[in-house]
Amino acid sequence: MSGWIKLNRSIQSHWIYNERRKFSKLEAWIDIIMQANFADNKTIIKGKIYEVKRGQSINSMETWSNRWGWDKSAVRRFIDLLQKDKMIDVKSDNITTHLTICNYETYQGERNADETQMKRKRNADEFQTTPIEEGKEGEERKNKQKFDFKSALISYGFIPELVNDWLVVRKNKDASNTKTALENFISQVEKSGVDKNEILKICISRDWKGFNTDWIKDMDIPKEKKPFVSNNPYFALCDSQPKLSDRLNQQQYEF
């Protein structure tokens, strides 16, 4: 049997995938592929900026251990095995593990070509329609295109891999990634007092396109010991700064 199938990352939020179990080697390998970045990105971990390119992931050994239900020594042996078979390349430091999937295009190349073609068609359609838009309507559309829902979430401090998975859930539920939707979501996250990435994990596992703090009031989830204060001026939460809706409108932070 030859050929391959497309496996959407949204399967990670399905109840079948979330069954508590110890992963097999095959499941662990598939998990590595699904955790790899589809596009180049940057993330910050413990004050250090990492550039994570397409086909790479930056999970620590502890993260893989928790995901697969393995002890860390078993994770290291499996990573070493994949590296010896030239399936991955690994660079580690004292913070995390930078993992690169060899021949990543073998797994995602055709899908990338399809998405690139769709993107080109969409850009062509926008190029044809934009010149005829004038006045207030055209200006409103241009302003809307500047806002990047995904980048805003990552800037706020959400883990890029979790953001990617949640955006799949929102897409499947036809949720609009608007500035207002982001405001409402972050407002509820702040109100809950729970770690923001824990909230995002819950949204993914329960297939939620949004979040309300009342939905988790009966769950045994530890609160954050300290309120989160961001050094990013876009989403800083200090009382002395403008409220979130005003900051989103500031021109210097437009996407």
C-alpha positions, 0 to 999 in steps of 0.5 A, a space after each residue: 500500500 502506498 500514498 499517504 493521508 491528511 491528518 488534521 491537528 484537530 484530532 488532538 482535541 478529540 476524545 479518542 486522542 485524549 484517552 489517558 494512556 501510555 503512547 506507543 512509539 508510533 503515537 509518539 512519532 506522529 505526535 512529534 510531527 503534529 507538534 512541529 511548526 507548519 510555518 516559521 515563528 519565534 517564541 520566548 522561553 524564560 526570557 530567551 528568544 528561540 527561532 522555530 522554523 517550519 518542521 521544528 518544535 521546541 518542547 522540552 524533554 519534560 513536555 514530551 514525557 508528560 504528553 506520552 506518559 513516559 519517563 524522561 529516560 525513555 523519552 531520551 532513548 526514543 529521541 536518540 533512536 530517531 536521531 540515529 535513524 536520521 529521522 530528526 536532528 536535535 539541539 538541546 540547551 539547559 532550557 529546552 530541546 530544539 527538534 528538527 524533523 528531517 525531510 519534513 516536506 515528505 509529510 507536509 509538502 503537498 498540503 503546503 502546495 495546496 494551501 499556497 495555491 489557495 493563498 495565491 488565489 485569495 490574494 488575487 481575488 483581494 487584489 481585484 476587489 480592493 481598487 473598487 472599494 472607496 471611502 469608509 467601507 474600503 478603509 474599514 476593510 483595510 483596518 480589519 486586515 491589519 489585525 492578526 488574531 494569532 500573533 496577538 495571542 502569542 504576544 500575550 504569552 500563549 504557547 504557539 503550539 497551543 494557539 495553532 491547535 486552538 485556531 483549528 478548533 475555532 476554524 472548525 466551528 466557524 468562529 470569527 477571529 476578530 479584535 472583539 473576540 480576542 478582547 472577550 477571550 482575554 477578559 475571561 482568562 484574566 477573570 478566571 485567575 488560572 494560568 492562561 495556557 492551562 485555559 487554552 489546553 482546556 479549550 482545545 481538549 473540550 473543543 471550545 471555540 471560546 471561554 467563560 470563567 463560569 464553565 470551569 468553576 466546578 473544576 479543580 484547577 489551581 489558581 495562579 499564585 501571582 497575577 500575570 503582568 506582561 512586559 509587552 506594551 501591546 498586552 500589558 495589564 498594569 492598572 496605569 495603562 489603557 484598557 485592552 480595547 484602547 490598546 488594540 486600537 493604538 496605531 503603533 501596535 497594529 498588525 
